[in-house]
Amino acid sequence: MPSALPEGEPAPDDGALPPDALVGLGRRPFGVYLHVPFCAVRCGYCDFNTYTASELGGGASQATFARTALSELGLSRRVLGDAAPAAGTVFVGGGTPTVLSSDDLGLLLEGVRATFGLTDDAEVTTEANPDSVTAESLQSLRDNGFTRVSFGMQSAVPHVLATLDRTHDPERVPQAVQWARVAGLDVSLDLIYGTPGESLDDWRASLTAALACEPDHVSAYALVVEQGTRLATRVRRGEVTMPDDDDEADKYELADEVLTGAGLGWYEVSNWSTSAATRCRHNVGYWQGANWWGVGPGAHSHVGGVRWWNVKHPSGYATRLAGGLSPAAAREILSADQQHAEQVLLGVRMADGLDLAVLDPGGRRAVAALVADRLVDGPAALAGRAVLTRRGRLLADTVVRALLP
């Protein structure tokens, strides 16, 4: 089942933000996240806020979801007011957004355009499973204004996909990528490493298959066994083994070696792209503390140091909006110390590095030891930035703890 929402203070029913949060709103990048909480099948490792038809229950409708989400977009405009800038990025995630029709996804994007406007160079992404698209649906997405698609490939090896409960045929991935290319969409592929039973050769095969598709962007994430998932139950019963940290480290190093060798440079610990222009700008906004409004059940938002999150179930989400209420479940107002910690935590994960000037004296003193331990690049540190080495990327949490004494 989906993971629990964090705790926080009550969010106002009208969604209003403290006046301080709106100061300078138009001077910072702004994005919109749209969460589509539906999947045809729940994968065994997944604890995202998504529901199959049998899990939805009464009061929730996939057919009416797009129009329900438009109600929240209307609320967002009332809250942010005329100072809200045009959206530079839109990201539709899930779930599997492409279980909705291309017309519904286009309706959502048109809602963002009508509410905030889009910048001339706006990046508009949807996630998709390879078996949830056709050549026609991808062309329709492009015609509706989408610029980018992120396919959940995960692996090219059938037994690995089976362990993950993924339903697509590996041969479907290159076909879907080709359709996306013909439609004029940029392409990202998502991979997972460390699945029980996956060998290093299996992982190499997945990397090779991904690169054969010639994507613009690749994300590679270590498998995490989340409590409450079917995979966690299988681990507890001894049916499969828990992912091994050393094995995952070996696979990360292999991924970086293979992807870099093929011309994709890392720009964030788990992300590689063919150039600066093909980085996922929406996610870069998250990592750099930009503002964004998250639309949909369980979606998280951040504006001016205030973070909030919506109620999780689609029926509760729809009921609150139908009653003229904000769907927010709770929020937190970040202190200066919390904002500083997040700046360090996220900034150091970027290939551009963290400006050492943002650290307190104790953090700056720690840099020399991190360079000596080959966790931070020496020449970059002399130039005033903390840039992780490959070894440092494997131990990024250790680096962060040292920089936040």
ROFI-547164 format. One record per residue (C-alpha): residue in one letter; residue number from 1; chain; y, z, x. Coordinates in nm, 4 decimals, decimal comma. Example, Ala and Ser with C-alpha at 12.3 -4.5 7.8 and 13.67 -1.06 7.14 Angstrom:
<rs>
R	aa	i	ch	yy	zz	xx
R	A	1	A	-0,4500	0,7800	1,2300
R	S	2	A	-0,1060	0,7140	1,3670
</rs>
This chain:
<rs>
R	aa	i	ch	yy	zz	xx
R	M	1	A	0,0000	0,0000	0,0000
R	P	2	A	0,3621	-0,0425	0,1128
R	S	3	A	0,5026	0,2225	0,3448
R	A	4	A	0,7297	0,4934	0,2051
R	L	5	A	1,1062	0,4613	0,2031
R	P	6	A	1,3030	0,6891	0,4376
R	E	7	A	1,4814	0,9937	0,3052
R	G	8	A	1,8579	0,9966	0,2659
R	E	9	A	2,1446	1,1184	0,0558
R	P	10	A	2,1820	0,9949	-0,3028
R	A	11	A	2,3419	0,6526	-0,3372
R	P	12	A	2,6138	0,6122	-0,6014
R	D	13	A	2,5067	0,4332	-0,9181
R	D	14	A	2,7844	0,1778	-0,8823
R	G	15	A	2,6884	0,0997	-0,5214
R	A	16	A	3,0357	0,1913	-0,3921
R	L	17	A	3,0807	0,2380	-0,0165
R	P	18	A	3,3161	0,4804	0,1589
R	P	19	A	3,6538	0,3124	0,2239
R	D	20	A	3,6058	0,3487	0,6011
R	A	21	A	3,2964	0,1280	0,5861
R	L	22	A	3,5021	-0,1645	0,4597
R	V	23	A	3,7656	-0,1476	0,7333
R	G	24	A	3,7395	-0,4590	0,9495
R	L	25	A	3,4669	-0,6075	0,7289
R	G	26	A	3,5904	-0,9623	0,7829
R	R	27	A	3,6020	-0,9265	1,1615
R	R	28	A	3,2265	-0,8822	1,2109
R	P	29	A	2,9364	-1,1247	1,1572
R	F	30	A	2,7879	-1,1004	0,8088
R	G	31	A	2,4435	-1,1991	0,6881
R	V	32	A	2,2394	-1,1788	0,3693
R	Y	33	A	1,8728	-1,0819	0,3566
R	L	34	A	1,6723	-1,1722	0,0444
R	H	35	A	1,3415	-0,9897	0,0005
R	V	36	A	1,0764	-1,1649	-0,2101
R	P	37	A	0,8138	-0,8955	-0,2777
R	F	38	A	0,5194	-1,1155	-0,3763
R	C	39	A	0,2030	-1,2382	-0,2041
R	A	40	A	-0,1024	-1,4223	-0,3295
R	V	41	A	-0,3251	-1,1857	-0,1250
R	R	42	A	-0,2438	-0,8643	0,0624
R	C	43	A	-0,3453	-0,8858	0,4284
R	G	44	A	-0,5425	-0,5890	0,5584
R	Y	45	A	-0,2877	-0,4895	0,8249
R	C	46	A	0,0222	-0,5230	0,6051
R	D	47	A	0,2308	-0,2297	0,4818
R	F	48	A	0,5348	-0,4363	0,3873
R	N	49	A	0,6895	-0,3934	0,0446
R	T	50	A	0,4948	-0,6700	-0,1257
R	Y	51	A	0,2678	-0,6937	-0,4281
R	T	52	A	-0,0065	-0,9201	-0,5547
R	A	53	A	-0,0319	-1,0073	-0,9241
R	S	54	A	-0,2846	-0,7271	-0,9813
R	E	55	A	-0,0545	-0,4697	-0,8190
R	L	56	A	0,2661	-0,5539	-1,0041
R	G	57	A	0,2014	-0,3779	-1,3338
R	G	58	A	0,4291	-0,4022	-1,6329
R	G	59	A	0,8002	-0,4684	-1,6219
R	A	60	A	0,7923	-0,6947	-1,3184
R	S	61	A	0,8025	-1,0718	-1,3325
R	Q	62	A	0,7734	-1,3201	-1,0492
R	A	63	A	0,9043	-1,5873	-1,2856
R	T	64	A	1,2341	-1,4043	-1,3485
R	F	65	A	1,2789	-1,2588	-1,0001
R	A	66	A	1,5374	-1,5072	-0,8748
R	R	67	A	1,7718	-1,4406	-1,1662
R	T	68	A	1,7252	-1,0655	-1,1258
R	A	69	A	1,8221	-1,0939	-0,7596
R	L	70	A	2,1346	-1,2845	-0,8574
R	S	71	A	2,2463	-0,9729	-1,0447
R	E	72	A	2,2410	-0,7782	-0,7194
R	L	73	A	2,4428	-1,0501	-0,5495
R	G	74	A	2,7044	-1,0025	-0,8200
R	L	75	A	2,7049	-0,6295	-0,7464
R	S	76	A	2,7433	-0,6957	-0,3730
R	R	77	A	3,0579	-0,8963	-0,4306
R	R	78	A	3,2099	-0,6258	-0,6488
R	V	79	A	3,1369	-0,3640	-0,3816
R	L	80	A	3,2581	-0,5615	-0,0797
R	G	81	A	3,5558	-0,7210	-0,2521
R	D	82	A	3,7691	-1,0119	-0,1357
R	A	83	A	3,7530	-0,8988	0,2283
R	A	84	A	3,3886	-1,0032	0,2480
R	P	85	A	3,3472	-1,2940	0,4924
R	A	86	A	3,1338	-1,6013	0,4397
R	A	87	A	2,7696	-1,5462	0,5318
R	G	88	A	2,6807	-1,6871	0,8717
R	T	89	A	2,3088	-1,6304	0,8233
R	V	90	A	2,0704	-1,6023	0,5298
R	F	91	A	1,7106	-1,4913	0,5767
R	V	92	A	1,4508	-1,4952	0,2993
R	G	93	A	1,1596	-1,2683	0,3869
R	G	94	A	0,8717	-1,0971	0,2170
R	G	95	A	0,6096	-1,0919	0,1107
R	T	96	A	0,5617	-1,4653	0,0988
R	P	97	A	0,8901	-1,6174	-0,0200
R	T	98	A	0,7295	-1,9557	-0,0736
R	V	99	A	0,5137	-1,8252	-0,3581
R	L	100	A	0,8386	-1,8847	-0,5465
R	S	101	A	0,9191	-2,2441	-0,6266
R	S	102	A	1,1579	-2,4353	-0,4048
R	D	103	A	1,3936	-2,4474	-0,7042
R	D	104	A	1,3958	-2,0660	-0,7263
R	L	105	A	1,4592	-2,0336	-0,3531
R	G	106	A	1,7366	-2,2879	-0,3883
R	L	107	A	1,8789	-2,0843	-0,6778
R	L	108	A	1,8884	-1,7765	-0,4539
R	L	109	A	2,0677	-1,9661	-0,1790
R	E	110	A	2,3133	-2,1120	-0,4262
R	G	111	A	2,3779	-1,7559	-0,5431
R	V	112	A	2,4705	-1,6529	-0,1885
R	R	113	A	2,6932	-1,9595	-0,1559
R	A	114	A	2,8688	-1,8840	-0,4843
R	T	115	A	2,9071	-1,5149	-0,4034
R	F	116	A	3,0262	-1,5223	-0,0432
R	G	117	A	3,0308	-1,8815	0,0733
R	L	118	A	2,8448	-2,0021	0,3816
R	T	119	A	2,9948	-2,0794	0,7204
R	D	120	A	2,9847	-2,4437	0,8266
R	D	121	A	2,7071	-2,3695	1,0786
R	A	122	A	2,5147	-2,1193	0,8651
R	E	123	A	2,1537	-2,0542	0,9644
R	V	124	A	1,9330	-2,0350	0,6537
R	T	125	A	1,5714	-1,9288	0,7114
R	T	126	A	1,2724	-1,8682	0,4912
R	E	127	A	0,9414	-1,7201	0,5942
R	A	128	A	0,6314	-1,9036	0,4746
R	N	129	A	0,2553	-1,8950	0,5003
R	P	130	A	0,1134	-2,2289	0,6182
R	D	131	A	-0,0966	-2,2600	0,3033
R	S	132	A	0,1972	-2,1888	0,0703
R	V	133	A	0,3940	-2,5086	0,1435
R	T	134	A	0,3618	-2,8828	0,0988
R	A	135	A	0,5523	-3,1738	0,2453
R	E	136	A	0,7399	-3,1981	-0,0843
R	S	137	A	0,8292	-2,8266	-0,1061
R	L	138	A	0,9618	-2,8236	0,2506
R	Q	139	A	1,1736	-3,1307	0,1849
R	S	140	A	1,3065	-2,9596	-0,1278
R	L	141	A	1,3993	-2,6534	0,0779
R	R	142	A	1,5931	-2,8716	0,3212
R	D	143	A	1,7629	-3,0521	0,0332
R	N	144	A	1,8632	-2,7124	-0,1106
R	G	145	A	2,0335	-2,6104	0,2147
R	F	146	A	1,7668	-2,4340	0,4197
R	T	147	A	1,7820	-2,5098	0,7922
R	R	148	A	1,4856	-2,3193	0,9326
R	V	149	A	1,1323	-2,2067	0,8421
R	S	150	A	0,9302	-1,9286	1,0048
R	F	151	A	0,5556	-1,9762	0,9606
R	G	152	A	0,3166	-1,6799	0,9738
R	M	153	A	0,0609	-1,8362	1,2081
R	Q	154	A	-0,0614	-1,5029	1,3561
R	S	155	A	-0,3611	-1,6610	1,5371
R	A	156	A	-0,5410	-1,9902	1,5850
R	V	157	A	-0,8836	-1,8245	1,6106
R	P	158	A	-1,0871	-1,8028	1,2866
R	H	159	A	-1,2554	-1,4665	1,3538
R	V	160	A	-0,9178	-1,3098	1,4399
R	L	161	A	-0,7624	-1,4438	1,1198
R	A	162	A	-1,0600	-1,3073	0,9274
R	T	163	A	-1,0101	-0,9580	1,0719
R	L	164	A	-0,6441	-0,9766	0,9682
R	D	165	A	-0,7434	-1,1023	0,6192
R	R	166	A	-0,5341	-1,4141	0,6669
R	T	167	A	-0,6368	-1,6888	0,4283
R	H	168	A	-0,5025	-2,0068	0,5901
R	D	169	A	-0,7073	-2,2582	0,7880
R	P	170	A	-0,5805	-2,2775	1,1498
R	E	171	A	-0,5666	-2,6560	1,1161
R	R	172	A	-0,3059	-2,6137	0,8434
R	V	173	A	-0,0445	-2,4858	1,0909
R	P	174	A	0,0239	-2,8099	1,2838
R	Q	175	A	0,0233	-2,9985	0,9559
R	A	176	A	0,2819	-2,7632	0,8024
R	V	177	A	0,4949	-2,7811	1,1177
R	Q	178	A	0,4878	-3,1611	1,1058
R	W	179	A	0,5969	-3,1581	0,7415
R	A	180	A	0,8834	-2,9227	0,8311
R	R	181	A	0,9903	-3,1508	1,1162
R	V	182	A	0,9943	-3,4561	0,8905
R	A	183	A	1,2073	-3,2606	0,6437
R	G	184	A	1,4562	-3,1783	0,9209
R	L	185	A	1,3870	-2,8029	0,9461
R	D	186	A	1,3841	-2,5987	1,2665
R	V	187	A	1,0503	-2,4206	1,3140
R	S	188	A	0,9517	-2,0732	1,4293
R	L	189	A	0,5946	-1,9462	1,4595
R	D	190	A	0,4970	-1,5787	1,4272
R	L	191	A	0,1978	-1,4537	1,6268
R	I	192	A	0,0140	-1,1196	1,6404
R	Y	193	A	-0,1811	-0,9976	1,9425
R	G	194	A	-0,4189	-0,7041	1,9861
R	T	195	A	-0,6343	-0,7622	1,6770
R	P	196	A	-0,9724	-0,5830	1,7054
R	G	197	A	-1,2223	-0,8265	1,8536
R	E	198	A	-0,9583	-1,0592	1,9978
R	S	199	A	-1,0338	-1,1471	2,3614
R	L	200	A	-0,7776	-1,2532	2,6197
R	D	201	A	-0,9173	-1,6061	2,5912
R	D	202	A	-0,8699	-1,5926	2,2125
R	W	203	A	-0,5078	-1,4969	2,2635
R	R	204	A	-0,4579	-1,7724	2,5202
R	A	205	A	-0,6043	-2,0194	2,2684
R	S	206	A	-0,3543	-1,9056	2,0044
R	L	207	A	-0,0626	-1,9437	2,2436
R	T	208	A	-0,1823	-2,2890	2,3460
R	A	209	A	-0,2216	-2,3955	1,9827
R	A	210	A	0,1244	-2,2652	1,8968
R	L	211	A	0,2855	-2,4535	2,1847
R	A	212	A	0,1013	-2,7722	2,0860
R	C	213	A	0,3107	-2,7619	1,7668
R	E	214	A	0,6277	-2,7741	1,9805
R	P	215	A	0,8132	-2,4980	1,7907
R	D	216	A	1,1760	-2,4124	1,8548
R	H	217	A	1,0997	-2,0409	1,8488
R	V	218	A	0,8029	-1,8043	1,8821
R	S	219	A	0,7777	-1,4366	1,7872
R	A	220	A	0,4815	-1,2379	1,9231
R	Y	221	A	0,4174	-0,8854	1,8004
R	A	222	A	0,1589	-0,6274	1,9011
R	L	223	A	-0,0627	-0,5275	1,6100
R	V	224	A	0,0159	-0,1805	1,4770
R	V	225	A	-0,2403	-0,0090	1,2553
R	E	226	A	-0,0273	0,1381	0,9768
R	Q	227	A	-0,1503	0,4322	0,7726
R	G	228	A	-0,2560	0,3440	0,4208
R	T	229	A	-0,3579	-0,0124	0,5024
R	R	230	A	-0,7055	-0,1568	0,4634
R	L	231	A	-0,7208	-0,2070	0,8408
R	A	232	A	-0,6511	0,1632	0,8984
R	T	233	A	-0,9410	0,2472	0,6670
R	R	234	A	-1,1701	0,0158	0,8609
R	V	235	A	-1,0661	0,1774	1,1900
R	R	236	A	-1,1249	0,5249	1,0471
R	R	237	A	-1,4737	0,4231	0,9323
R	G	238	A	-1,5564	0,2821	1,2744
R	E	239	A	-1,5954	-0,0738	1,1444
R	V	240	A	-1,3383	-0,2032	1,3960
R	T	241	A	-1,1749	-0,0471	1,7000
R	M	242	A	-0,8150	0,0695	1,7331
R	P	243	A	-0,5996	-0,1739	1,9365
R	D	244	A	-0,5885	-0,0752	2,3046
R	D	245	A	-0,2519	-0,0266	2,4760
R	D	246	A	-0,3660	-0,1757	2,8079
R	D	247	A	-0,5164	-0,4761	2,6308
R	E	248	A	-0,1938	-0,5338	2,4393
R	A	249	A	0,0070	-0,5049	2,7626
R	D	250	A	-0,2125	-0,7709	2,9253
R	K	251	A	-0,1615	-0,9961	2,6242
R	Y	252	A	0,2137	-0,9475	2,6259
R	E	253	A	0,2291	-1,0449	2,9918
R	L	254	A	0,0158	-1,3507	2,9206
R	A	255	A	0,2419	-1,4477	2,6302
R	D	256	A	0,5533	-1,4226	2,8457
R	E	257	A	0,3889	-1,6199	3,1264
R	V	258	A	0,2620	-1,8995	2,8976
R	L	259	A	0,5710	-1,9263	2,6776
R	T	260	A	0,8128	-1,9142	2,9685
R	G	261	A	0,6054	-2,1735	3,1514
R	A	262	A	0,6418	-2,4017	2,8504
R	G	263	A	1,0208	-2,3698	2,8509
R	L	264	A	1,0736	-2,0945	2,5916
R	G	265	A	1,2854	-1,8132	2,7323
R	W	266	A	1,2714	-1,4574	2,6055
R	Y	267	A	1,5905	-1,3368	2,4430
R	E	268	A	1,4541	-1,0188	2,2801
R	V	269	A	1,1418	-0,8284	2,3782
R	S	270	A	0,9227	-0,9971	2,1151
R	N	271	A	1,1052	-1,3285	2,0776
R	W	272	A	1,1272	-1,6528	2,2739
R	S	273	A	1,3265	-1,9709	2,2026
R	T	274	A	1,3797	-2,3135	2,3525
R	S	275	A	1,7539	-2,2483	2,3947
R	A	276	A	2,0326	-2,0150	2,2928
R	A	277	A	2,0950	-2,2448	1,9952
R	T	278	A	1,7427	-2,1888	1,8562
R	R	279	A	1,7480	-1,8093	1,8669
R	C	280	A	1,7166	-1,6428	1,5266
R	R	281	A	2,0820	-1,5599	1,4735
R	H	282	A	2,0067	-1,3473	1,1690
R	N	283	A	1,7871	-1,1120	1,3691
R	V	284	A	2,0363	-1,1102	1,6557
R	G	285	A	2,2835	-0,9753	1,4006
R	Y	286	A	2,0502	-0,6824	1,3306
R	W	287	A	2,0133	-0,6058	1,7004
R	Q	288	A	2,3868	-0,6272	1,7640
R	G	289	A	2,4888	-0,4030	1,4746
R	A	290	A	2,6355	-0,6697	1,2459
R	N	291	A	2,6851	-0,6217	0,8724
R	W	292	A	2,4335	-0,7495	0,6206
R	W	293	A	2,3487	-0,7030	0,2542
R	G	294	A	1,9792	-0,6811	0,1678
R	V	295	A	1,8909	-0,8119	-0,1790
R	G	296	A	1,5594	-0,7289	-0,3457
R	P	297	A	1,3128	-0,4427	-0,3952
R	G	298	A	1,2981	-0,2185	-0,0895
R	A	299	A	1,5572	-0,4264	0,0977
R	H	300	A	1,7756	-0,2453	0,3528
R	S	301	A	2,1474	-0,3095	0,4051
R	H	302	A	2,4095	-0,2091	0,6618
R	V	303	A	2,7857	-0,2280	0,6308
R	G	304	A	3,0338	-0,0449	0,8519
R	G	305	A	2,7997	0,2305	0,9647
R	V	306	A	2,6487	0,2913	0,6209
R	R	307	A	2,2820	0,2034	0,5716
R	W	308	A	2,1091	0,2021	0,2326
R	W	309	A	1,7815	0,0850	0,0836
R	N	310	A	1,6742	-0,0271	-0,2609
R	V	311	A	1,4048	0,1136	-0,4849
R	K	312	A	1,0717	-0,0383	-0,3919
R	H	313	A	0,8931	-0,1563	-0,7012
R	P	314	A	1,0072	-0,4817	-0,8636
R	S	315	A	0,9996	-0,3276	-1,2104
R	G	316	A	1,2215	-0,0341	-1,1106
R	Y	317	A	1,4528	-0,2737	-0,9281
R	A	318	A	1,4852	-0,4977	-1,2334
R	T	319	A	1,5333	-0,2024	-1,4703
R	R	320	A	1,8221	-0,0563	-1,2704
R	L	321	A	2,0039	-0,3881	-1,2473
R	A	322	A	1,9493	-0,4588	-1,6176
R	G	323	A	2,1133	-0,1230	-1,6884
R	G	324	A	2,4194	-0,2101	-1,4813
R	L	325	A	2,3190	0,0239	-1,1968
R	S	326	A	2,2898	-0,0309	-0,8259
R	P	327	A	1,9237	-0,0640	-0,7194
R	A	328	A	1,9902	0,1548	-0,4138
R	A	329	A	1,7478	0,4464	-0,3819
R	A	330	A	1,9354	0,6361	-0,1098
R	R	331	A	2,1632	0,5885	0,1884
R	E	332	A	2,2750	0,7400	0,5167
R	I	333	A	2,6139	0,7411	0,6831
R	L	334	A	2,5551	0,7039	1,0556
R	S	335	A	2,7378	0,9418	1,2867
R	A	336	A	2,9068	0,8137	1,6020
R	D	337	A	2,6153	0,9517	1,8059
R	Q	338	A	2,3612	0,7732	1,5858
R	Q	339	A	2,5495	0,4451	1,6119
R	H	340	A	2,5662	0,4824	1,9896
R	A	341	A	2,1917	0,5561	2,0127
R	E	342	A	2,1118	0,2464	1,8056
R	Q	343	A	2,3427	0,0343	2,0196
R	V	344	A	2,1481	0,1402	2,3288
R	L	345	A	1,8050	0,1222	2,1633
R	L	346	A	1,8572	-0,2311	2,0339
R	G	347	A	2,0912	-0,3700	2,2974
R	V	348	A	1,8619	-0,2968	2,5886
R	R	349	A	1,5881	-0,5076	2,4245
R	M	350	A	1,8005	-0,8213	2,4546
R	A	351	A	1,7758	-1,0582	2,7511
R	D	352	A	2,1555	-1,0516	2,7748
R	G	353	A	2,1215	-0,6836	2,8557
R	L	354	A	2,3242	-0,3751	2,7737
R	D	355	A	2,6753	-0,3247	2,9078
R	L	356	A	2,6487	-0,0135	3,1278
R	A	357	A	3,0025	0,0813	3,0244
R	V	358	A	2,8727	0,1920	2,6825
R	L	359	A	2,6510	0,4595	2,8425
R	D	360	A	2,7589	0,8159	2,9005
R	P	361	A	2,7643	0,9390	3,2633
R	G	362	A	2,4078	1,0701	3,2452
R	G	363	A	2,2793	0,7362	3,1235
R	R	364	A	2,4610	0,5471	3,3985
R	R	365	A	2,3170	0,7803	3,6623
R	A	366	A	1,9653	0,7047	3,5329
R	V	367	A	1,9971	0,3321	3,6023
R	A	368	A	1,9296	0,3599	3,9766
R	A	369	A	1,5931	0,5273	3,9139
R	L	370	A	1,5035	0,2649	3,6530
R	V	371	A	1,5785	-0,0085	3,9075
R	A	372	A	1,3655	0,1700	4,1673
R	D	373	A	1,0796	0,1890	3,9153
R	R	374	A	1,1129	-0,1881	3,8533
R	L	375	A	1,1992	-0,1334	3,4879
R	V	376	A	1,5560	-0,2658	3,5095
R	D	377	A	1,6714	-0,5687	3,7055
R	G	378	A	1,8623	-0,4694	4,0199
R	P	379	A	2,1096	-0,7587	4,0546
R	A	380	A	2,1956	-0,7381	3,6839
R	A	381	A	2,2595	-0,3633	3,7170
R	L	382	A	2,4979	-0,4282	4,0087
R	A	383	A	2,6796	-0,6710	3,7781
R	G	384	A	2,7141	-0,3961	3,5156
R	R	385	A	2,4295	-0,4718	3,2753
R	A	386	A	2,0917	-0,3127	3,2078
R	V	387	A	1,8421	-0,5999	3,1785
R	L	388	A	1,4740	-0,5223	3,1398
R	T	389	A	1,2193	-0,6654	3,3790
R	R	390	A	0,8889	-0,7827	3,2334
R	R	391	A	0,7443	-0,4421	3,3244
R	G	392	A	1,0494	-0,2819	3,1644
R	R	393	A	0,9881	-0,4706	2,8410
R	L	394	A	0,6423	-0,3122	2,8249
R	L	395	A	0,8027	0,0295	2,8690
R	A	396	A	1,1232	-0,0246	2,6745
R	D	397	A	1,0981	0,3134	2,5002
R	T	398	A	1,0826	0,4853	2,8396
R	V	399	A	1,3971	0,3031	2,9466
R	V	400	A	1,5805	0,4016	2,6284
R	R	401	A	1,4899	0,7687	2,6744
R	A	402	A	1,6307	0,7580	3,0265
R	L	403	A	1,9544	0,5918	2,9135
R	L	404	A	2,0056	0,8444	2,6306
R	P	405	A	1,9707	1,1773	2,8105
</rs>
